[in-house]
Amino acid sequence: MLWQELAVAVIVGFSVVWLVRHMRSILVVPSRPGSDAGASCHGCDDCGEESGAAPAPRPLAGPGPGTVH
């Protein structure tokens, strides 16, 4: 059973490495401590623009006025 235990250890090891990499990509951990330049950028090309105003709220989707539910 030695080769079976070795096979399980290799599979579990690869699974743990994959899971850690996957979670780091979801959480977007910066590569260097103190460097958060790319942490909040999501590729919209608006990162260079600083706007103090909040975006306008989107209207809720639903039935129009005067409709019976």
C-alpha positions as CSV (number, residue, x, y, z in Angstrom):
1,M,0.0,0.0,0.0
2,L,3.0,2.3,-0.1
3,W,2.5,3.4,-3.7
4,Q,-1.2,4.1,-3.0
5,E,-0.3,6.4,-0.1
6,L,2.3,8.1,-2.2
7,A,-0.3,8.7,-5.0
8,V,-2.8,10.1,-2.6
9,A,-0.2,12.4,-1.1
10,V,0.7,13.7,-4.6
11,I,-2.9,14.3,-5.5
12,V,-3.7,16.1,-2.3
13,G,-0.5,18.2,-2.6
14,F,-1.4,19.3,-6.1
15,S,-5.0,20.1,-5.0
16,V,-3.8,22.3,-2.1
17,V,-1.5,24.2,-4.3
18,W,-4.2,24.7,-6.9
19,L,-6.7,25.9,-4.2
20,V,-4.2,28.4,-2.7
21,R,-3.4,29.8,-6.2
22,H,-7.1,30.0,-7.1
23,M,-8.0,31.8,-3.8
24,R,-5.2,34.2,-4.2
25,S,-6.4,35.1,-7.7
26,I,-9.9,35.7,-6.4
27,L,-8.7,37.9,-3.5
28,V,-6.1,39.8,-5.7
29,V,-3.3,39.8,-3.1
30,P,-0.6,42.3,-4.2
31,S,2.7,40.7,-4.9
32,R,4.7,43.2,-2.7
33,P,3.5,44.3,0.7
34,G,2.6,48.0,0.7
35,S,2.1,48.0,-3.1
36,D,-1.6,48.3,-3.8
37,A,-1.3,49.9,-7.3
38,G,-3.0,47.0,-9.1
39,A,-5.2,45.7,-6.2
40,S,-8.3,47.7,-7.1
41,C,-7.9,48.1,-10.9
42,H,-10.3,45.9,-12.8
43,G,-9.4,47.0,-16.3
44,C,-12.0,49.7,-17.1
45,D,-9.5,52.4,-18.1
46,D,-11.0,54.8,-15.5
47,C,-8.3,54.2,-12.9
48,G,-6.5,57.4,-13.9
49,E,-9.6,59.5,-13.4
50,E,-10.4,60.6,-9.9
51,S,-14.0,61.6,-9.4
52,G,-15.4,62.6,-6.1
53,A,-19.0,62.2,-7.0
54,A,-20.7,58.9,-6.6
55,P,-22.2,57.3,-9.7
56,A,-25.9,57.8,-10.3
57,P,-28.0,54.9,-8.9
58,R,-29.6,52.6,-11.5
59,P,-33.4,52.3,-11.5
60,L,-34.8,49.1,-10.3
61,A,-36.2,46.8,-12.9
62,G,-39.8,45.9,-12.4
63,P,-43.3,46.4,-13.6
64,G,-44.1,49.9,-14.9
65,P,-46.3,52.4,-13.1
66,G,-50.0,51.6,-13.1
67,T,-49.6,47.8,-13.5
68,V,-51.5,45.4,-11.3
69,H,-49.5,42.7,-9.6
